[in-house]
Amino acid sequence: MPKVFLHTFEHELEEKFVTAGGPGGQNVNKVASAVQIRWNVNTSHAFDDEQKWMIRRALANRINDEGELVLFIQTHRSQARNREEARERLVELLEKALVKPRKRVATKPSKAQKQRRLEGKAIRSETKRNRGRIDHD
């Protein structure tokens, strides 16, 4: 798996902190602990065109019409921990997207496999042929 280093495109990230929903008491209404990270794949200088194409293909359902990959994290109560997790998740997504699929090598069945298949078909055919009406002479 190729390694993606955040420091190579960290300056391209746009972070926004908003108040998170869910439990947390009065603190949830006062502190903007949830983080929304936006990163524009199209305008990024950290990756070449082939890598950008791989990212867009793999993460198509997460990229909006403007070409931005948007992550919204609100799992922790701490703003710093949410920010850290969002950055970790972004790097993880990019690393998975940049894995090149292995070429499939076409294989042929062996002679023995073909023979076993034909023998099985013959046995099955005989079984079905014997299911007909019985002659009472």
C-alpha positions in Angstrom: 0.0 0.0 0.0 1.5 3.4 -1.0 2.2 5.7 1.9 0.5 9.1 1.9 2.0 11.8 4.0 -0.3 14.5 5.2 2.3 17.2 5.3 2.6 17.1 1.5 -1.0 18.5 1.1 -1.8 19.8 4.5 -1.9 23.4 3.3 -4.6 22.4 0.8 -7.1 21.3 3.5 -9.9 23.6 4.5 -11.1 22.9 8.1 -14.3 24.2 9.6 -15.4 23.6 13.2 -19.1 23.4 14.0 -21.3 22.4 16.9 -21.9 18.7 17.1 -25.3 17.0 17.8 -25.9 14.2 20.2 -25.2 13.8 23.9 -22.9 16.2 25.7 -25.1 18.3 27.9 -24.8 22.1 27.8 -21.3 21.8 26.5 -22.6 20.6 23.1 -24.3 23.9 22.5 -21.3 26.0 23.4 -18.3 24.3 21.9 -17.7 23.7 18.1 -16.2 20.3 18.5 -17.2 18.6 15.2 -14.8 19.1 12.3 -15.5 19.3 8.6 -12.5 18.8 6.3 -12.6 19.7 2.6 -9.9 18.8 0.2 -10.1 19.6 -3.5 -8.8 16.7 -5.5 -8.8 18.6 -8.8 -6.7 21.5 -7.7 -4.3 19.5 -5.5 -0.6 19.7 -6.3 0.4 16.8 -4.1 -0.6 14.1 -6.6 -0.1 13.6 -10.3 -2.9 13.2 -12.9 -3.0 9.4 -12.7 -3.2 9.4 -8.9 -5.9 12.0 -9.0 -7.9 9.8 -11.5 -7.5 6.8 -9.1 -8.7 8.9 -6.1 -11.7 10.2 -8.1 -12.6 6.7 -9.2 -12.2 5.1 -5.8 -13.9 7.8 -3.8 -16.5 9.0 -6.4 -19.4 8.7 -3.9 -17.6 10.9 -1.4 -16.5 13.7 -3.8 -19.0 16.5 -4.6 -19.5 18.3 -7.9 -16.8 20.8 -7.2 -14.2 18.0 -6.9 -14.0 18.3 -3.1 -13.6 15.3 -0.8 -15.6 16.2 2.3 -15.2 14.5 5.7 -17.4 15.3 8.7 -16.3 13.9 12.1 -18.1 14.3 15.4 -17.3 11.1 17.2 -15.3 12.6 20.1 -16.2 15.5 22.5 -12.8 17.1 21.9 -12.2 19.3 18.9 -8.6 18.3 18.8 -9.4 14.6 18.8 -12.0 15.0 16.0 -9.5 17.0 13.9 -6.9 14.3 14.4 -9.3 11.5 13.5 -10.5 13.4 10.4 -6.9 13.8 9.2 -6.1 10.1 9.9 -9.3 9.0 8.1 -8.4 11.2 5.1 -4.9 9.7 4.8 -6.4 6.2 5.2 -8.9 6.8 2.4 -6.3 8.1 0.1 -3.9 5.2 0.7 -6.7 2.7 -0.1 -7.6 4.7 -3.2 -4.1 4.7 -4.5 -3.6 0.9 -4.5 -3.3 -0.3 -8.0 -5.5 -3.4 -8.8 -3.5 -6.5 -9.7 -3.8 -7.8 -13.2 -5.9 -10.9 -13.6 -4.0 -13.8 -15.1 -6.3 -15.9 -17.3 -6.0 -19.6 -16.6 -7.3 -22.7 -18.5 -8.8 -25.8 -16.9 -6.5 -28.9 -17.0 -7.3 -32.0 -19.0 -8.1 -33.9 -15.9 -10.6 -31.2 -14.8 -12.3 -31.3 -18.2 -12.5 -35.1 -18.0 -14.0 -35.0 -14.5 -16.6 -32.4 -15.6 -17.6 -34.5 -18.7 -17.9 -37.7 -16.6 -20.1 -35.8 -14.1 -22.3 -34.6 -16.9 -22.6 -38.1 -18.3 -23.6 -39.5 -14.9 -26.1 -36.8 -14.4 -27.5 -37.3 -17.9 -27.9 -41.0 -17.2 -29.7 -40.4 -14.0 -32.2 -38.0 -15.7 -32.7 -40.4 -18.6 -33.6 -43.2 -16.1 -36.4 -41.0 -14.6 -38.8 -41.7 -17.6 -42.0 -43.8 -17.5 -41.6 -47.4 -16.7 -42.8 -49.9 -19.3 -45.1 -52.7 -17.8 -44.8 -55.4 -20.5 
